[in-house]
Amino acid sequence: MSATVGGESTQTPGPAEKLGFTPGQVVQELGWDNDTDDDLRIAIEDLLDADMVDGDYGNVVEAVVLWWRDEDGDLVDGLVDAKSDLVGGGVIWLLTPKVGRPNSVDAADIAEAAPIAGLSQTTTAAVSKDWQATRLVTPKTPA
């Protein structure tokens, strides 16, 4: 298998593509502050071809970008709040400072908070110099 398809070179997906966003999706952003990664935010909005909506949007969203720091309070409460506008099958991307950065969130805290909030943790990826993203989804229920 080659690294090219139809003679075109392949590119490494950027952070926004790694998060699985697609054009036209409605994505809610919560927890924005002056320490968030503006390059990542712009990349997400460029990929969506739209601005992310805020907590006052008032309608369902397909995904949530939740910026969270250790000092932000109870993670379970934050995750439950993030789920409030999320459509069934939607994804929460929990963005936390990387280990060693100020206000980093311990991985064990995320692993403990997710199921209490009714979510399952699937993957974690580095998405910028200072931030990592953890994918959280509502567990599938048996039919």
PECOR-V87364 format. One line per field, one symbol per residue. phi: phi as a letter, one per 20 degrees, with the letter a starting at -180 (. if undefined). burial: + if it has 24 or more other ideal C-beta (glycine too) atoms within 12 Angstrom, else -. A space follows every 10 residues. Layout:
phi->???
burial->???
This chain:
phi->.eecclnefe dfffgffffn fcgnfecedc nfbfefefff gfffffffma ffedfegnbf cebcddfccg efoefgffff ffffdffgnf cddedcgfgn egmfdfgfff fffgffencd edccbfdafd cccdeccfff eff
burial->---------- ----++--++ +---++++++ ++---++--+ +--+--++-- -++------- +++++++++- -+--++-+++ -+++++---+ ++++++++-- --+-+---++ --++--+-+- +--++-++-+ ++++++++-- ---
